Amino acid sequence: MPLQVIEILARGVPVALGARVTSVRKQRRRGGGGVELSVRSGEAGPETKLTAEFAVVTVSLGVLQQGSL
């Protein structure tokens, strides 16, 4: 998908490229669920908590092959 299409589809959606997700927690909320992500920008960056109805998290094949998730 060309980058321009992704940028159009992602308008108004928070996107954190290159962020390291340190934890994902399922949340129970009235009227539905959601997720809480703890993320870091870089190795030593400050940890930030993000909440949303859903999240798309991607990992490299190497991480999946390590079995560390």
N, C-alpha and C positions, 0 to 999 in steps of 0.2 A: 504494500500500500504506500503510495507516495506520501511523503511527510506532510504536504499541504492538506491532504484529506484527513490525516490524523489530527492535525492542528484544528481543523474545522470541527471535527467530531468532539474534540476535547475542550472546546470553548466553555468556560465557566466551571470546568471540572479541575480540581486541584491535582496536579501531576508532579511527582517527585522523582525525576530521573536520576539514576546513580545513587539513590539513597539506600542505605543498608537497613533492612528491617530486622530488628532485634527480637520482636515478639508480635504475635497476632492473637488477640483475644476475642472470642465471640461475646457479644453483649445481648442481653435480653432487655428489650424495651417495650413499653406499652405500644401495642399495634404492630409489632414486628421486631425483628432483630437488627443486628448491626455488628460492626467490628471496631476494635480499637487497635491501632498499630503504634508500636514504638519504633521510631526510625532515627537513624544518625546520618548526617551528611559527611561522608568520609570516615576514616578509621577512628579519629579522635574528636569528631564533632559533637556538639551537645545533643542529648537525646530529646526528641520531640514526640508528643503523643498526638495522633490524629484519630478522629472518629468519623465513621461514615456508615451508610446503609450497606455498602459492599466495597470490596477492594479487589484489584487485580494485581497480583504479586508475581513477578517472573524471576526465575533463577537460571543460571547457566547449566548446561548439561553436566559439566564437571562437578558442580555442587550436588546435583541429583545422583551422580554416580558414586560420590563419597558416602551417601546415605546419612548425612549429618542433619537432615531435616526431620 
